[in-house]
Amino acid sequence: MTPPRGASIRLPRRPPRGGLATGPAALVIGLVLLAAGTALGLAGLNAGGHPEARPAGVTMGGGFALVGLIVGVQGARGLLDRARRRRALAGHPGEPWLADHAWRREGTIDDSAAQARRALVGGGVLTVLVSMAASAMVGDAEGPGLYLLITVLGLFMAVGLGLVARGVWLVLHRARHGLAELRFDRFPFLLGEPLEVALLREPSAPRLQGLTATLTCVVERWEERDGEGDAGDTGRSGPRRVLARHEVWRAERPVAWASGGRLPIRFDLPPAGGAAVATALSEDPPRYWELALHADLPGVDFGATFLVPVYERVRAVPPATDPPAPPPAPSR
């Protein structure tokens, strides 16, 4: 199904790829939060005649400092990435895909193992730290400070357990289906031309019956929404600015099984100038193309989503030349 021209369909399920704090503003905000958290934690340690306020001050200071550190690291990485893109564009002005994203010309690999490792390590470390903080602080807290401490620690514990649960699911998925790789027939794919890729899987992976491939062009946009959440939560009031994914082009087709563990997949890309647009992952908010593969299987279903490099043909700009010299004046 392709949305009508000029229309789009909101995609609420997957989180947007944009919206992360990057760049100089994020670096400054991260340093400010880190400094504020450090100061708040030191003030909590030096509570003096109010020992009941010490656990709450240390917990809030540590939370602010942790958030500031994460935001600051993202900002520094964003600055380095912008510098890399500027160098790539300067050297290849007619090939924007070289500066837009760190593509592999051969294809892309399912990074579920790296995601599982990050989720398990991050969730496990966060859970252990929260448990240690709770055992050291809850016993000495009283009154309002105790309720604030329990609330803050409970939020961090929920995040940690959620990361651990996601890591476990990714490990089960990887153990069941193995490594998946998407090979590109060429790089990049251009609007108006066919997109031909192949899914490669390990020889021991189970056969995929009823595999469906869905190619979508996603444009993310900032939107103003009221306080009502997606699940009907009316506890929040007032407008809020959120980053939403919008599907502007979509095509779906079944994928037939092929011998040798190589599953060829082909789509005809729409021409440039319509609702579908070229990839621009480096913009804020970004736009991109995703190829989602899904098959319902007993136990753990197969599912993988890959970014695919779909761009628009760039017209080569002819080099500037000096105007021709005027003809010599006739001699008299």
Secondary structure by P-SEA (a helix, b strand, c coil): ccccccbbbbbccccccccccccaaaaaaaaaaaaaaaaaaaaaaaccccccaaaaaaaaaaaaaaaaaaaaaaaaaaaaaaaaaaaaaaacccccccccccccccccccaaaaaaaaaaaaaaaaaaaaaaaaaacccccccaaaaaaaaaaaaaaaaaaaaaaaaaaaaaaaaaccbbbbbbccccccccbbbbbbbbbccccccccbbbbbbbbbbbbbbbbcccccccccccccbbbbbbbbbccbbbbbbbbbcccbbbbbbbbbcccccccccccccccccbbbbbbbbbcccbbbbbbbbbbccccccccccccccccccccccc
